[in-house]
Amino acid sequence: MTETETEGEGEPEHRRLLVAGTGIAGLTAAIYAARSNHDPLVIEGDEPGGQLTLTTDVANYPGFPEGITGPELIERMKTQAERFGAETRHGVVERVDDSTRPFEVELAGGDVLTADAVIAASGASARTLGVPGEDELMGYGVSTCATCDGAFFRDQELVVVGGGDAAMEEATFLTKFASKVYVVHRREGFRAEDYWIDRVEEQVDAGEIELVRNAEVTAIEGTPEGGIEGVSLVRHPEGHPTEKLDDPRTEEFEMDVGGVFIAIGHTPNTGYLEGTGVEMDDTGYIATEGGAGGGQTRTAVPGIFGAGDVVDHHYQQAITAGGMGCKAAIDADDYLESLGGRAAEGTAVAAAESDD
Ligand SMILES: Cc1cc2nc3c(=O)[nH]c(=O)nc-3n(C[C@H](O)[C@H](O)[C@H](O)COP(=O)(O)OP(=O)(O)OC[C@H]3O[C@@H](n4cnc5c(N)ncnc54)[C@H](O)[C@@H]3O)c2cc1C
């Protein structure tokens, strides 16, 4: 018998609601769902607490005028969810089978559960460079979120890595605080929209931004105690210098900066929904109904809801993720109520959908 089978019956453990993710969205959903007596099971994934656990200071989450550390905010939310009866559990959701009702949910390691409703709150992972110093200094001078951390770098010279819209937006935003922003991009041309390139060019003319083209960061130097000391880079006149390290035209150089913002995109964590009817938008994020009124977090599969950064490729803030988690729990509550007593009996898909 696997860990999740019900004692004596050999049946998989059944839950009314399963939440994938213990970031802000998943924990907020858990608080609301627990208070609606849906006994939610929240699966942590391989990053318990989500992205906020990567940051030392959260200064913009309402209700904490002195700020709060990411891990503490998450721990408080987890305690709050558990106080109302939510259960958090180690594990990673590997697969959801939406061809049956209840849904069949398989965890890494092979355990299988069933659930009447699922909230996908599995977030998005910022892509990183994979260079020495990056992991150790994440949260200590290296950041993937200018909106979140920019204000900690007043009057410092900063590097933004990337060439898309996000990098241009972050660089423009950081000029509010930094004495100078260097945008390091591995090619000559930027793939950002003209709107953002024009804004950056204005800042270049004003001396606030400098473009470092055809260059890549190869190492970040510093210590968690002392912060960033500088970055090492390579440059090649035809771009993609790390692929041309043996070429004599590749030059190595250093930059003395106080912070590094990596803006090379996010990858939404949706692998476990492959093969389901849940639809994704062009950029791979879960498509939800959106709009005004109830049901905004519904996906294309009745009973599966999406919340937080796995849906939102724009706002990507703790407060917005929490707001969506709340909406998803309320939408799931409506859905579960519409199933009534049939939910626990594993009513067939067609019946559930025809009531939706
Ligand atoms: C360095 C940094 C600093 C930030 N600072 C701030 C700030 O100061 N203020 C602010 O408002 N925002 C900040 N943000 C943004 C904020 O952290 C995110 O917007 C927010 O965490 C999104 O919450 P989420 O719950 O949607 O996703 P996430 O926080 O990404 O959480 C996703 C959760 O899903 C889990 N998961 C993933 N895949 C699976 C799976 N297959 N099965 C089960 N679980 C899974 C993960 O383990 C994780 O628990 C920061 C982000 C970063 C990276």
PDBQT file of the ligand as one rigid body, heavy atoms in Angstrom, charges set to zero:
ROOT
HETATM    1  C1  LIG A 401      14.165  37.324  -5.480  1.00  0.00    +0.000 C 
HETATM    2  C2  LIG A 401      12.711  37.687  -5.493  1.00  0.00    +0.000 A 
HETATM    3  C3  LIG A 401      12.278  38.689  -4.673  1.00  0.00    +0.000 A 
HETATM    4  C4  LIG A 401      10.938  39.029  -4.675  1.00  0.00    +0.000 A 
HETATM    5  N1  LIG A 401      10.528  40.027  -3.836  1.00  0.00    +0.000 NA
HETATM    6  C5  LIG A 401       9.245  40.388  -3.853  1.00  0.00    +0.000 A 
HETATM    7  C6  LIG A 401       8.796  41.462  -3.023  1.00  0.00    +0.000 A 
HETATM    8  O1  LIG A 401       9.578  42.061  -2.288  1.00  0.00    +0.000 OA
HETATM    9  N2  LIG A 401       7.487  41.790  -3.069  1.00  0.00    +0.000 N 
HETATM   10  C7  LIG A 401       6.601  41.155  -3.914  1.00  0.00    +0.000 A 
HETATM   11  O2  LIG A 401       5.422  41.497  -3.897  1.00  0.00    +0.000 OA
HETATM   12  N3  LIG A 401       6.995  40.145  -4.707  1.00  0.00    +0.000 NA
HETATM   13  C8  LIG A 401       8.300  39.761  -4.704  1.00  0.00    +0.000 A 
HETATM   14  N4  LIG A 401       8.714  38.776  -5.548  1.00  0.00    +0.000 N 
HETATM   15  C9  LIG A 401       7.733  38.147  -6.442  1.00  0.00    +0.000 C 
HETATM   16  C10 LIG A 401       6.940  37.110  -5.639  1.00  0.00    +0.000 C 
HETATM   17  O3  LIG A 401       7.835  36.284  -4.943  1.00  0.00    +0.000 OA
HETATM   18  C11 LIG A 401       6.072  36.258  -6.573  1.00  0.00    +0.000 C 
HETATM   19  O4  LIG A 401       5.229  37.086  -7.324  1.00  0.00    +0.000 OA
HETATM   20  C12 LIG A 401       5.223  35.295  -5.747  1.00  0.00    +0.000 C 
HETATM   21  O5  LIG A 401       6.071  34.476  -4.959  1.00  0.00    +0.000 OA
HETATM   22  C13 LIG A 401       4.370  34.404  -6.626  1.00  0.00    +0.000 C 
HETATM   23  O6  LIG A 401       3.710  33.513  -5.795  1.00  0.00    +0.000 OA
HETATM   24  P1  LIG A 401       3.109  32.150  -6.357  1.00  0.00    +0.000 P 
HETATM   25  O7  LIG A 401       2.503  31.476  -5.190  1.00  0.00    +0.000 OA
HETATM   26  O8  LIG A 401       2.262  32.407  -7.532  1.00  0.00    +0.000 OA
HETATM   27  O9  LIG A 401       4.342  31.324  -6.912  1.00  0.00    +0.000 OA
HETATM   28  P2  LIG A 401       5.716  30.888  -6.267  1.00  0.00    +0.000 P 
HETATM   29  O10 LIG A 401       6.148  31.763  -5.173  1.00  0.00    +0.000 OA
HETATM   30  O11 LIG A 401       6.612  30.701  -7.436  1.00  0.00    +0.000 OA
HETATM   31  O12 LIG A 401       5.402  29.465  -5.614  1.00  0.00    +0.000 OA
HETATM   32  C14 LIG A 401       5.172  28.352  -6.416  1.00  0.00    +0.000 C 
HETATM   33  C15 LIG A 401       5.012  27.135  -5.541  1.00  0.00    +0.000 C 
HETATM   34  O13 LIG A 401       4.607  26.041  -6.383  1.00  0.00    +0.000 OA
HETATM   35  C16 LIG A 401       5.393  24.917  -6.086  1.00  0.00    +0.000 C 
HETATM   36  N5  LIG A 401       5.420  24.023  -7.238  1.00  0.00    +0.000 N 
HETATM   37  C17 LIG A 401       6.004  24.191  -8.446  1.00  0.00    +0.000 A 
HETATM   38  N6  LIG A 401       5.808  23.110  -9.225  1.00  0.00    +0.000 NA
HETATM   39  C18 LIG A 401       5.069  22.247  -8.477  1.00  0.00    +0.000 A 
HETATM   40  C19 LIG A 401       4.558  20.950  -8.701  1.00  0.00    +0.000 A 
HETATM   41  N7  LIG A 401       4.758  20.298  -9.857  1.00  0.00    +0.000 N 
HETATM   42  N8  LIG A 401       3.860  20.336  -7.711  1.00  0.00    +0.000 NA
HETATM   43  C20 LIG A 401       3.636  20.987  -6.550  1.00  0.00    +0.000 A 
HETATM   44  N9  LIG A 401       4.095  22.222  -6.275  1.00  0.00    +0.000 NA
HETATM   45  C21 LIG A 401       4.810  22.832  -7.230  1.00  0.00    +0.000 A 
HETATM   46  C22 LIG A 401       6.746  25.481  -5.684  1.00  0.00    +0.000 C 
HETATM   47  O14 LIG A 401       7.488  24.514  -4.945  1.00  0.00    +0.000 OA
HETATM   48  C23 LIG A 401       6.288  26.665  -4.842  1.00  0.00    +0.000 C 
HETATM   49  O15 LIG A 401       5.972  26.216  -3.548  1.00  0.00    +0.000 OA
HETATM   50  C24 LIG A 401      10.034  38.377  -5.532  1.00  0.00    +0.000 A 
HETATM   51  C25 LIG A 401      10.483  37.347  -6.364  1.00  0.00    +0.000 A 
HETATM   52  C26 LIG A 401      11.809  36.992  -6.334  1.00  0.00    +0.000 A 
HETATM   53  C27 LIG A 401      12.280  35.865  -7.212  1.00  0.00    +0.000 C 
ENDROOT
TORSDOF 0
